[in-house]
Amino acid sequence: MIELKKEMANDFSISRILNGMWQVSGAHGDIDPEKAINEMIKYHDSGFTTWDLADIYGPAESFIGEFRKKLEKINGKDELKNSQALTKFVPNPGPMTKSIVEYYIDKSLEKMKTDCLDLIQFHWWDYNNPSYIDALIHLSNLRDKGKVKHVGLTNFDTERLEIIKEQGLEIISSQVQYSILDQRPEKLMIPFCQKHGIHLLSYGTLLGGFFSEKYLNSPEPNRGDLTTASLKKYYNMINAWGGWELFQELLQKLLQISEKHGCSIANVATSFILEKPTVAGVIIGARLGISEHKDDNSRAFGLHLDSEDTLMIKSVTEKSKDLFEIVGDCGSEYHK
Ligand SMILES: NC(=O)c1ccc[n+]([C@@H]2O[C@H](COP(=O)([O-])OP(=O)(O)OC[C@H]3O[C@@H](n4cnc5c(N)ncnc54)[C@H](OP(=O)(O)O)[C@@H]3O)[C@@H](O)[C@H]2O)c1
């Protein structure tokens, strides 16, 4: 039985399946704001209390603000303590002065209608520009000032994570792509995180929905069939990894495992990552008001994959290309 909650720091626990809000950005179908906020209340009431978002995900931060307002109205102010919103700071590379960093954090605070961000996850596009260290120093100072509870990273590779740690900066989490198909974090990132007590947050674990019965035995999609930005992103990953035919072989194995455990293919894909060392949570994208899989996803908590299951998965993944060699370490897909 996988734990439902994970304590990431003394004063900070999250739901181990987080609701991903890239899916409200507009690139995954039209979202009706009112419907979306009502859906967010339902997620919260079902125990899915943690949201992953970013300043660049369209209206996501404002949705959190509206959701918090509604939650307080329905359940009272104390209920807000049971909700966590993990946003990201994704600036264009340039000088990262104290006032620039604070300006953007203040904007997030205002939109999210809160006076302290639970976790700010920092993304940096260009390692040739060393200002990312300045940004992290200012974010750490904002934490000490009380505007941010914790500082984390997203899409940084292990080499830069090491440089950041050498600066004495306190980082509690690293958000990276991690799935049965993309096991790059196991090479360098996870050993480093184990050594330094850093939690991993995983995305792409369901490959935008490709890890589901919907794509089992289905013909290779055309570009036009890829109706969300997420499907487009992970279709490219499937091709880099080994292609559609090998992916179908993998889905067949996942089906056999899911039938053995009486669960879904998505549950197998989620549990595979949730049981890995240092993984605090798996982020699953939620197309609020368009589709929802809460009941199915909650079944991943009751699942434990045994050695026979992992060997079956390995019998296919060992035939794939090495994504670490092709793409590079975690986050390299976002860097030149
Ligand atoms: N840090 C970064 O750079 C980064 C990058 C990408 C994503 N993320 C984060 O990760 C989140 C997830 O995004 P993602 O692109 O990786 O997508 P994902 O979680 O791999 O896929 C989400 C899609 O999977 C399908 N799905 C969910 N549960 C299912 C179930 N039980 N059975 C069948 N299908 C199911 C749904 O498709 P339908 O809606 O079609 O049913 C859903 O829209 C984002 O919202 C964001 O928070 C971060």
The ligand as an SDF file (V2000), in Angstrom:
LIG
                    3D

 48 52  0  0  0  0  0  0  0  0999 V2000
    8.2780   20.9240  -15.1250 N   0  0  0  0  0  0  0  0  0  0  0  0
    7.9360   20.7580  -16.3750 C   0  0  0  0  0  0  0  0  0  0  0  0
    8.6500   21.1890  -17.3030 O   0  0  0  0  0  0  0  0  0  0  0  0
    6.6780   20.0250  -16.7170 C   0  0  0  0  0  0  0  0  0  0  0  0
    6.4830   19.5400  -18.0210 C   0  0  0  0  0  0  0  0  0  0  0  0
    5.3080   18.8380  -18.2750 C   0  0  0  0  0  0  0  0  0  0  0  0
    4.3870   18.6430  -17.2650 C   0  0  0  0  0  0  0  0  0  0  0  0
    4.6010   19.1370  -16.0150 N   0  0  0  0  0  0  0  0  0  0  0  0
    3.6110   18.9700  -14.9240 C   0  0  0  0  0  0  0  0  0  0  0  0
    3.0700   17.6650  -14.9960 O   0  0  0  0  0  0  0  0  0  0  0  0
    1.6590   17.7310  -15.2010 C   0  0  0  0  0  0  0  0  0  0  0  0
    1.2320   16.5660  -16.0350 C   0  0  0  0  0  0  0  0  0  0  0  0
    1.4170   16.8440  -17.3970 O   0  0  0  0  0  0  0  0  0  0  0  0
    1.8950   15.7870  -18.4680 P   0  0  0  0  0  0  0  0  0  0  0  0
    2.0280   16.5070  -19.7290 O   0  0  0  0  0  0  0  0  0  0  0  0
    3.0670   15.0680  -17.9390 O   0  0  0  0  0  0  0  0  0  0  0  0
    0.6450   14.8240  -18.6160 O   0  0  0  0  0  0  0  0  0  0  0  0
    0.2960   13.4100  -17.9690 P   0  0  0  0  0  0  0  0  0  0  0  0
    0.0380   13.5530  -16.5350 O   0  0  0  0  0  0  0  0  0  0  0  0
    1.3190   12.4000  -18.3950 O   0  0  0  0  0  0  0  0  0  0  0  0
   -1.0390   13.0870  -18.7580 O   0  0  0  0  0  0  0  0  0  0  0  0
   -2.2550   13.6760  -18.4070 C   0  0  0  0  0  0  0  0  0  0  0  0
   -3.3680   13.0080  -19.1780 C   0  0  0  0  0  0  0  0  0  0  0  0
   -3.3880   11.6310  -18.9040 O   0  0  0  0  0  0  0  0  0  0  0  0
   -4.7010   11.1430  -19.0210 C   0  0  0  0  0  0  0  0  0  0  0  0
   -5.0300   10.3940  -17.7830 N   0  0  0  0  0  0  0  0  0  0  0  0
   -4.9120   10.8140  -16.5130 C   0  0  0  0  0  0  0  0  0  0  0  0
   -5.2910    9.8350  -15.6670 N   0  0  0  0  0  0  0  0  0  0  0  0
   -5.6570    8.7860  -16.4280 C   0  0  0  0  0  0  0  0  0  0  0  0
   -6.1460    7.5010  -16.1360 C   0  0  0  0  0  0  0  0  0  0  0  0
   -6.3080    7.0510  -14.8990 N   0  0  0  0  0  0  0  0  0  0  0  0
   -6.4660    6.6810  -17.1860 N   0  0  0  0  0  0  0  0  0  0  0  0
   -6.3190    7.1010  -18.4650 C   0  0  0  0  0  0  0  0  0  0  0  0
   -5.8460    8.3020  -18.8000 N   0  0  0  0  0  0  0  0  0  0  0  0
   -5.5090    9.1310  -17.7810 C   0  0  0  0  0  0  0  0  0  0  0  0
   -5.6290   12.3250  -19.2070 C   0  0  0  0  0  0  0  0  0  0  0  0
   -5.9560   12.3980  -20.5850 O   0  0  0  0  0  0  0  0  0  0  0  0
   -7.4260   12.8870  -21.0730 P   0  0  0  0  0  0  0  0  0  0  0  0
   -7.5940   14.2150  -20.4860 O   0  0  0  0  0  0  0  0  0  0  0  0
   -7.2860   12.8830  -22.5640 O   0  0  0  0  0  0  0  0  0  0  0  0
   -8.3920   11.8670  -20.5750 O   0  0  0  0  0  0  0  0  0  0  0  0
   -4.7560   13.5060  -18.7930 C   0  0  0  0  0  0  0  0  0  0  0  0
   -5.0940   14.6680  -19.4530 O   0  0  0  0  0  0  0  0  0  0  0  0
    1.4280   19.1080  -15.8270 C   0  0  0  0  0  0  0  0  0  0  0  0
    0.1400   19.5720  -15.6250 O   0  0  0  0  0  0  0  0  0  0  0  0
    2.4440   19.9320  -15.0670 C   0  0  0  0  0  0  0  0  0  0  0  0
    1.9370   20.2540  -13.7990 O   0  0  0  0  0  0  0  0  0  0  0  0
    5.7430   19.8210  -15.7320 C   0  0  0  0  0  0  0  0  0  0  0  0
  1  2  1  0
  2  3  2  0
  2  4  1  0
  4  5  1  0
  4 48  2  0
  5  6  2  0
  6  7  1  0
  7  8  2  0
  8  9  1  0
  8 48  1  0
  9 10  1  0
  9 46  1  0
 10 11  1  0
 11 12  1  0
 11 44  1  0
 12 13  1  0
 13 14  1  0
 14 15  2  0
 14 16  1  0
 14 17  1  0
 17 18  1  0
 18 19  2  0
 18 20  1  0
 18 21  1  0
 21 22  1  0
 22 23  1  0
 23 24  1  0
 23 42  1  0
 24 25  1  0
 25 26  1  0
 25 36  1  0
 26 27  1  0
 26 35  1  0
 27 28  2  0
 28 29  1  0
 29 30  1  0
 29 35  2  0
 30 31  1  0
 30 32  2  0
 32 33  1  0
 33 34  2  0
 34 35  1  0
 36 37  1  0
 36 42  1  0
 37 38  1  0
 38 39  2  0
 38 40  1  0
 38 41  1  0
 42 43  1  0
 44 45  1  0
 44 46  1  0
 46 47  1  0
M  CHG  2   8   1  16  -1
M  END
$$$$
